[in-house]
Amino acid sequence: MSAAAGEGNAVHRKGAGTPPVLLYRNVVKRFGALTAVSSASMEVRKGEVVCLIGPSGSGKSTLLRCTNGLELIDGGEIALDGELLPRDWEGMRRVRQRMGMVFQNFELFPHKTALGNVTIGPMTVLRMRRADAEQRAKAMLDKVGLADKTASYPAQLSGGQQQRVAIARALAMEPEVMLFDEPTSALDPETIGEVLNVMKRLAKEGMTMVVVTHEMTFARHVGNWVVVMDRGAVIEQGPPEQIFGSPTVERTRDFLSHLGWSG
Amino acid sequence: MNFDWSVVWRNADALAEGTKLTILLAVTTMAIAIPGGIVLALMRLSGVRVLSSLSACFVELFRNLPLILVIYTAYYVLPVATGFSLSPITTAIVALSLNVSAYNGETFRAGIASIRQGQSEAAYALGMTRWQATREIVLPQAVRRVLPVLASTWVSLFKDTSLVSVVSVGELAYTSMRIRAQTYRVLEMLTAMAAIYWLLGYPQAKLVDWINRRYAVNE
């Protein structure tokens, strides 16, 4: 771990002084001979939007998937609200109820309507009654601007609409943290904005969010904290003004310049 | 050659009884073999070696034995081996169910395997257990996806029920053959039998096509 991966205590940080909601310490994840995450340490505070950026294959998505136990870590530790994540499947399943996840490919359930996609979590996992679950689901679909699409099947919706249903599906579990895994990478350019706007509104409402993204404008304007990963390690982190304005690490500058980022 | 079609009408009641039994055999067998196939597929995919080997052995045994041999064996060997004496109809249902469950097991296994990993992950991310994810997310999609295969298995099964006539189950084939033997009206009875099987089978195939269109999942 390089010195640059330190926390940069000098700068003001949202939620500073409060205990972190998520804490990653020297996280390691290997797939056979490949080390996807070699050393990742970072914190996520309550109400913060932390954006994970970096080149493809740098381990951002893997780190996110380790957060809710879709991948089990091989070393280091991750803590939620000060408690280490359990290593067993059943324990991890309980933790997952407290985190919402949004996938790159939406992964909506194609055999269920938009409403069915949003009610299924509360009904099966929280054992909520159908009427209550539907009421909540309608509120969530309204929140993402799809109140008129409750009866539509995923195949009848545009990519942007599908991803907004996926966000509503995750929100219906009333998670403490929302994890976004490249939520706009599979979208047509004209529908990216509607998804980012929903995420922006969530951030304004104070939702704690970890976002793996290639949308630098989003990271810059909505993110409170930006973490740069490369080759499995966190190489630099700080507030967006610093990362995009005056990155201190050479590889961060390289990465941003490859994106054509000019501030 | 002279034909005497009246033999068919004179035996209409017996043929109707036989037809009823044919339908009963097919429906009962499928009612057992669909859950049976799902259980075999889930065992095979469970990742628990004992369950998965048991399932594989079952499937490979009954898929690769001629159905008529299974029927004879169930009829002559089961009572001796188990001490229970089963009625011919029960024996027939056991034999047919063993065979069709094995086929359905493979069908469901392919169907479940065709649902991409991300669907289970999305279910797990909501906090579902493995069983909840299977029941609510994977199986409903897998079943819709394999409907065409189940449909052709059904149509085969409907015709294969005729094989149980070898153990004196009075279904349509047995009844027709019995009447033929009593009246010597071979061509008339064979024609009647063919007509009944076809008239029952064809609408089923059409119905299944319709179900398939109606419940297909678009992605």
HADDOCK unambig.tbl for C-alpha pairs under 7 A between the chains (distance, minus, plus):
assign (segid A and resid 93 and name CA) (segid B and resid 127 and name CA) 5.17 0.50 0.50
assign (segid A and resid 94 and name CA) (segid B and resid 127 and name CA) 6.25 0.50 0.50
assign (segid A and resid 96 and name CA) (segid B and resid 125 and name CA) 5.69 0.50 0.50
assign (segid A and resid 96 and name CA) (segid B and resid 126 and name CA) 6.42 0.50 0.50
assign (segid A and resid 96 and name CA) (segid B and resid 127 and name CA) 5.13 0.50 0.50
assign (segid A and resid 97 and name CA) (segid B and resid 126 and name CA) 5.63 0.50 0.50
assign (segid A and resid 97 and name CA) (segid B and resid 127 and name CA) 4.54 0.50 0.50
assign (segid A and resid 100 and name CA) (segid B and resid 125 and name CA) 6.87 0.50 0.50
assign (segid A and resid 100 and name CA) (segid B and resid 126 and name CA) 6.92 0.50 0.50
assign (segid A and resid 101 and name CA) (segid B and resid 125 and name CA) 6.19 0.50 0.50
assign (segid A and resid 107 and name CA) (segid B and resid 118 and name CA) 6.19 0.50 0.50
assign (segid A and resid 107 and name CA) (segid B and resid 119 and name CA) 5.77 0.50 0.50
assign (segid A and resid 107 and name CA) (segid B and resid 122 and name CA) 6.24 0.50 0.50
assign (segid A and resid 109 and name CA) (segid B and resid 119 and name CA) 7.00 0.50 0.50
assign (segid A and resid 109 and name CA) (segid B and resid 137 and name CA) 6.88 0.50 0.50
assign (segid A and resid 110 and name CA) (segid B and resid 217 and name CA) 6.64 0.50 0.50
assign (segid A and resid 110 and name CA) (segid B and resid 218 and name CA) 6.94 0.50 0.50
assign (segid A and resid 110 and name CA) (segid B and resid 219 and name CA) 6.25 0.50 0.50
assign (segid A and resid 111 and name CA) (segid B and resid 141 and name CA) 6.52 0.50 0.50
assign (segid A and resid 111 and name CA) (segid B and resid 217 and name CA) 6.07 0.50 0.50
assign (segid A and resid 121 and name CA) (segid B and resid 126 and name CA) 5.75 0.50 0.50
assign (segid A and resid 125 and name CA) (segid B and resid 127 and name CA) 6.28 0.50 0.50
assign (segid A and resid 125 and name CA) (segid B and resid 128 and name CA) 5.78 0.50 0.50
assign (segid A and resid 155 and name CA) (segid B and resid 218 and name CA) 5.99 0.50 0.50
assign (segid A and resid 155 and name CA) (segid B and resid 219 and name CA) 5.39 0.50 0.50
assign (segid A and resid 170 and name CA) (segid B and resid 126 and name CA) 6.92 0.50 0.50
